[in-house]
Amino acid sequence: MSRLEQINGALEDADSTYTLSLINGKYKIIIIYCLAEYGVVRFNEMKRILPYISFKMLSTTLKELEADKLVYREEFTEIPPRVEYTLTKRGKSLLPLLDSMSQWGKEHRAD
């Protein structure tokens, strides 16, 4: 096995790579912050808060966050149907990390 293959294998197994895979995506961090700010948010309400995200992209990203157990989706069998999203405990545990990343960006953006 070459040195490059060893490094690539180590990166794939790295804990930081796993963490980044959970928040990787154009809108995942924004959606996590939206849910942190507003708590319980309905789909259409989130679309109004984040108007630059298409319905399809918002739906896809929420499904990915739900699959990774960062977001909880609750569906109510009412007429009209209602779906609400909240951060899970696991999702909330990412907030200090995201805040640190934001602070780092603030400090080094001008570099």
C-alpha positions, -999 to 999 in steps of 0.1 A, spaced: 0 0 0 14 34 -10 18 63 14 -10 82 -4 -34 52 0 -26 50 37 -33 87 42 -65 85 22 -76 55 43 -68 73 75 -88 104 64 -118 83 55 -118 68 90 -111 101 108 -136 113 133 -133 149 119 -142 135 84 -174 119 99 -183 152 116 -178 171 84 -199 146 64 -229 154 87 -227 192 81 -214 191 45 -238 207 21 -247 242 10 -276 247 34 -272 222 63 -255 247 87 -281 274 79 -310 250 86 -294 239 118 -290 275 129 -326 282 118 -339 254 140 -317 265 169 -331 300 167 -368 293 162 -371 259 179 -401 242 163 -405 252 127 -430 241 100 -417 234 65 -435 264 49 -424 287 77 -388 276 72 -392 283 35 -403 318 43 -373 323 67 -349 309 41 -364 321 8 -333 315 -13 -335 278 -8 -357 260 -33 -385 238 -20 -368 207 -34 -334 216 -19 -350 223 15 -369 191 15 -338 170 4 -316 187 30 -341 182 58 -344 145 49 -306 142 50 -305 159 84 -333 136 97 -315 105 84 -284 116 103 -305 121 134 -297 158 137 -333 169 130 -366 154 142 -396 155 119 -430 152 134 -460 147 111 -495 155 124 -525 138 108 -547 169 106 -565 186 78 -546 204 64 -515 182 72 -488 197 93 -451 188 96 -428 203 122 -390 201 125 -369 205 156 -332 198 164 -325 166 182 -302 165 212 -275 152 188 -282 182 165 -280 207 194 -247 192 204 -232 205 171 -240 241 180 -208 248 200 -187 234 171 -206 255 145 -202 286 168 -165 280 170 -162 276 133 -181 309 128 -159 327 153 -128 313 135 -141 327 102 -148 360 118 -113 363 131 -95 351 100 -117 364 71 -96 394 65 -63 374 64 
